[in-house]
């Protein structure tokens, strides 16, 4: 990069070459601690496929689109997400994730979890709206007549034990990451993944043995929306934990920097807390109303 010397002994960068070539790595570190990413098509494609996926799901619900098409869009969306995650991971391995960058990434993920909280808040709002003041269309009873309540001390209680146990093991993995012990991180991750897989199996078993479905009054709609949406988040959390286990195997995490593992742990704790609200208010409190 061409430098212009002045009589007083300091240097000044040529503005034209600065615009064309950019600053050197050392100069950028002196100016600010942030990593200026290269132009990428990934955010655009992910946004487009997110819209297409949502639109295709709506068409599928109205029986205007085959399920195979929805699966294709979901697969394409997942691939773009994975490629973007790999790109961010490579930036970290190249040393671009300074403390300021890590702080921004962590804040962004926390805001993402906050947006997920708003999703569940709206669903719980609907549940309490109909449960606290049942309308005449459901005979003033909650759950409505003909819909038996789900025994909270059967499969739901087992699922609660599973998720609480997974919360303990994932906290164990988090503590091990702070100490730099990969062996104990792996133990915590594998235990949490096993608990999560058993939870999904139990949820599926519960769905196949319930005597009502999503189209059985407003109760069926809200019940399946709440539990099903939470189950989808458990699956996403399992994908994150499995990805962390794979990265751990390839020594991606360090004692000083394990942000990918940390945000996955945050997400899993969020899933645990939502399920506790579900269990208390939908299963236990809902059964008490019926009785």
N, C-alpha and C positions, 0 to 999 in steps of 0.2 A: 504494500500500500504506500502510495507516494506521500511523503511528508514535506511540508513547507517549513523551512527554518527561518526563525526571526532573530533579530539582533540580541534580544534579551535572553536567549538561550532556551526558550520553551518551544514545544512542537504543537502544530495544529494540523488536523486531518483535512485533506482536500474534500470539500463538501460533495462534489460530483461523484468522486470515487467512493465516498462513504455511502451514498445512495445506491450506487450500482453494486458494489461488492459487499457492503455491510461491515460492521466492526469486527475486529479480531476477537478471539476468545478471551484474551486477557483484558482487553479494553471493556468488553461486555461485563465481565465480572466486576470490574471497578465501577461501572456505571450503575448496575442493578443486579440483584441476586437471582433474577428470574431467567428461565430458559425460553427463548423465542423459538417456538416450534416451526417446522417447515410447513408450507401450504399442503393441505391434505383434502382429498375428496371424501374421506370417511364420514365426517359429521353430516355432510349433505346426503349421502346414500343411506345412512342410518335413519335420518329424519324422514326421508322418502319412504323407506320400507316400514318404518313405524306407522306412518299414515296408511299405507297400503294394507298392512296387517290388521290394523284396527277396522278399516273399512271392510276387509274381506270377512272378518269375524262377524260383523253386523249383517252382511249378506248371507253368511252361513246360518245365522239364527233365523233369518227369514226364508230359509230354504231356497235361496237364489244362487248359491255357490256350493260346489262340492267340497267336502272336507279335505280332499287331497290338495286342492289349491291353497287352502289355509295352511296346511302343513308345509307346503313349498315356501310360502312367504315367511312362515315362522323360521324355517331352516335358513333361508337367505338372511333374514334379520339377525339370527344368532351368529352366522358366519361373519357379518360385518362388525358386530359387537366384539367378537373374539379377535378379529384383526386389529381393531382399535386398541383393545386391551394389550395385545402383544406389542404394538407400537409404543404405548406408554411405558410398558415394562422395559423395552429396549432402551428408552431414554433414561430410565433409572440406572440400568447397568452401565450406560455410557457416562454416568456421573453428572447428568443434567439436573437431577432432583436435589436441589439445594434445600436448606431449611425452609426458605420462603415458599418454594414450589411445593414441598411436602405439606406445609400448612394450608396452602390453597387447595390442594387435592383432598386433604382431609375435610376441610370446610365444605367443599363441594359435595362430598359423599354424605356428610351430615345433613346438608340441605335436601339432598335426595331422599334420605330417610324421613325427614320432616314432611316432604310431599307425600310419602307413603302413609304417614300418620294421618294426613288429611283424608286420604282414601278411606281408611278404616273408620275415621271419625264420622264420615257421611253415612257409612253403612250402619254403625251403631246408633246414629241419630235416627235413622229410619226404624231400626228395631225398637228403640225406646218409645218412639212416637206411636207406634201401633200397639206395643205391649202395655204401656201405662194407661192408654185410653182406647181400648178396642172399639171399633165402630160396630154399627148394627149389621154391617155386611158380613161380619164374622161372629154374629150373635152376641157381641159384647164379651166374648171370652177369648183368653190368650193362653196357650195356643187354641186355634179355632176348633170347634167340635169335629170329631172324626180324625183328628191328627194327634196321635199319642205322643207324649213327651219322651225324649230320649233319656234313658237312665244315666244320670251323671256319674254313677259309680261303677260303670262297666267299662266299655272301650274308651270313653272320654277321660276317665280317671287314669287308665293305663297310658294314654297319649300324654297326659299332663306329667306323669312320672318320667316318661321318656324325654320330653322336651326340657324339663327341669334338670334331669341328669345330663343332657347334652349341654346345657348351659354351664354346668359345673366343669365338664371336661374341656369345653372350649375356653373357659377361663384359665384352666390349667395350662392349655396350650399357649395362651396369651402370656402367662407368667413365664413359661419356659422360653418364649421368644425374647422377652426382656433380659433373660439370663444367657441367651445365646445357645441353648441346648436343643439342637435339632432332633435328637432322639425323643425327648419328651414332647416336643411340638408334634411330632408324628403320632405319638400315642394319643394325645388329646384330639387331634384331627380325626384319626381313624375311629376313635370311640364316638365322637360327635356324628360322624357320617353314618355309622351303624345305627345309632339311635334315631337319626333322621329317616333312614330308609325303613326302619321298623314302624315309625310313626306313619309314613305314607302308606305302607301296607295295611296298618290298622284302620286308617281313614278310609281306604278303599273297601275294606271289609265292612265297615260301618255303613257306607253308602249302599252296598249291595244288599244289606239286610234291613234297611229302613223301609217302612210301609208307606211313605209319602215321597213325592218327588218335587222338583223345583216349580212345577205348575200347579201345585196344590195350595191355593190361596196365597195371601201375602206372606204367611209364615214360611211356607216352603221356599218362596223366592228369596226371602231374607236369610233364612237358615243356610241354604246352599250357597248363596252369594258370599256370606261371611266365612263359612268354613272352607268353601272351595277356593276363594281368593287367598285365604291364609295358606291352604295347602299348596297353591301355586307358588307362594313366597317361600315355603319350605323347600320346594324343588329348586327354586333359584338359589336359595342359600346352600343347598347341597352341591350344586354346580360350582359355586364359589369356593366351598371348602375342598372339593375334589381338585379344582384348579390350584388351590394353595398347596395341597399335598403333592401335586405334580411339580410345582415350582420348588417346593422344599427338597424334593428328590434331586433336582438339578442345582441345588445350592444357590437359589435366587435370593434367599433371605439372609440378612445379617443382623447382628445384635443392634447395630446403630440404625438400621433402616429395614423395616419389615411392614411397610405401609399397606401392601396388598393383603397381607394376613390380618392386619389390624382392622381394616374396613370390613373384611369378610366376617370378622368376629363381631363387630358392631351390628352388622346386618342380622347375624344369627341371634344376638341378644334381643334385637327388635322383634324378630319372629317369636321368640319365647314370651316376651311381655304381651304381645297381641293375643297369643293363645291363652294366657292366664285370664285376660279380660273376657275372652270367648267362653272359657270354661266356667267362670264365675257367673256371668250374666246370662248367657244363652242356655247353658246346661243346668247349673244349679238353681239360679234365680228363676229361670223359665219353668223348671219343673216345680218349683215352689208355688208359682202362680197357678199352675194347672191343678195342683193338689188342693 
